[in-house]
Amino acid sequence: FLVGKRGVVVIDTGASYRYGRAMIEAIRRVTPLPIELVVITHQAPEFVFGAAAFRDAGIPVLAHRRTAELIAARCAICLANLRRTLGEEEMSGSRVTVPDRTVEATTRIDVGERPLELLYFGAAATPGDLVVRDIRTGVLFAGALVSVGRIPELRNESIPGWLSALQQLQALGASQVVPGFGPVVSPGQIDSTGLYLRELDTAVRKAYASGQGLADARSHVQAPDFNHWKLYATAHPQNVQQVYLELENADKAPNVRE
């Protein structure tokens, strides 16, 4: 969260109502200023279900329009999955909270006399990724676009848009980057996510071109430079499958003739 002269803006809300409440309590220990806005960077379940706690406190929730649409369409399934994974106690009070404010493109806002840019580079890790840039300090809150020490997950979109967004992030000259997962890093580490995506893409394309089947590709296509990152054993095979199926679907698409 960021503290302005008159109020606070919160960036992403955690995986549960309890988490959202804990964030509110942590903010109260830092400042008595009111929380004026929540910004959701993307619709992954780890970032959205704390929003209900802020909504109950009368605080507006903002996201890109596509993110809001995906929360409305898909997050009930994500919530059911989290209830099974984390248990009813942790997820008590959690519910799908659709953002009540949306943006369509890069937008400048002022929250509590703290000017921010909400940056949209097009569909990347998800269709509605936002990056929050604190204009005063140059800090970037990168959301789904940057993951450090944890395998990024291909969910809704493909690699080219993601890589393009990362290139645009690097060109901004940030002072620090707050990734969706991992510690605060220097802008030089933005491309660690890009390095993984390129290594993944190259390896899957090679396996596909050699005639390797999907099951074999899931088991044998590796990204050795990243096998020490968290979720490698689970998220990497899923990413292999996503890229493989995209290649397969592209080959099956009918040729278009004028």
Secondary structure, DSSP 8 states (H G I E B T S, - for coil): -EE-SS-EEEE---SSHHHHHHHHHHHHHH--S-EEEEE-----HHHHTTHHHHHHTT--EEEEHHHHHHHHHHHHHHHHHHHHHH-HHHHTT------SEEESS-EEEESSS-EEEEE--SSSSSTT--EEEETTT-EEEEEEEEESSB-----SS-HHHHHHHHHHHHTT--SEEEEEES--B-GGGTHHHHHHHHHHHHHHHHHHHTT--HHHHHHH---GGGTTSBTHHHHHHHHHHHHHHHHHHHHHS-----
